[in-house]
Amino acid sequence: MKWTETVETGLRSIERSYKRVAEDADIFLDALKLRRAGHIGFIDCLLYAISLREDLKFLSFDIELKKIVRKKGFEDTILVSEL
């Protein structure tokens, strides 16, 4: 998939299904699991944990995040776009 198609898919998804989410302790604990698995960016970890909880796709430009998710056996909810 071309990066423009990936970005468009993510943006259309946001447009169709925008949903405000409330973080709780479990979301932060799940984010910390990914952080401990090797991903440095905590905000990415937090957004990933929210995507799992809410059954959402997570549009990211962070290829390393997707690699860690796959390598460590986490559920892959990430759409990656390479610019």
N, C-alpha and C positions, 0 to 999 in steps of 0.2 A: 504494500500500500504506500503510495506517495505521501510525503509529509503533509501536503495540502489536503489530501483526502482524510488523513488522520486527524488533523486539526479541525476540519469541517465536521467530521463525525462527532468529535468531542464537543464542539460548540453547539451543534444541533441538539445533542443530548442535553446539554445544560438548558438550552432554550425550551425544550419540550418538558423537561422534568425537574426544573429548579425546585429544590427542597431545602429548607433551612434545617440544619441538624444541631443537636445539642450534644456537646462533648460531656463525657462523664469519666470517672476514674478508670473504667475498663478500656475506654478508647485510648487514654494515655498509657496504660499498661501495655496494650497491644502495640502501640507506637514504640515503646521502649524495647519490646522484643525485636522489632526490626532494627532498631538502633544498635542493640547488642549484637545482632547478626552481622553488622558491618557497615550499615549505611550511616553516613555522618550527618546528613541534613535532617534535623528533627521535624521540621515543618512538613517535609515530604513524608516522613514516617507517620506523622499525625494524619495527614490527608489520606494516605494509604489505609490506615486503620479505619478511618471514617468510611472510605469506599467499601471496605469489607463489611462493616456493620450495616450499612445502608443499601448494600447490593447495588453499588454504582460502579461505573467505569471511571478510572482516574487518568486524565490526560496530563502527561508530563513530558518534559524535554530531557529528563534525566535517564539516560540509557543505563547508567550504573545501577540505579535503583531497580530497574527491571531485571538486570542480570542477577543481583543479589536475591530478589524475590524468587526467581526461578531456581537459582543454585541452592538456596536454603529450603526449597519445597513449600514456600508460602503460596497461597492462592494468587493467581496472576489476574489482577483487575486493571492492569496498567496498559493504556494506549500510549505508545511512545512516538513522538514526532522528532525527526532529525531535521534540523534547519540547515 
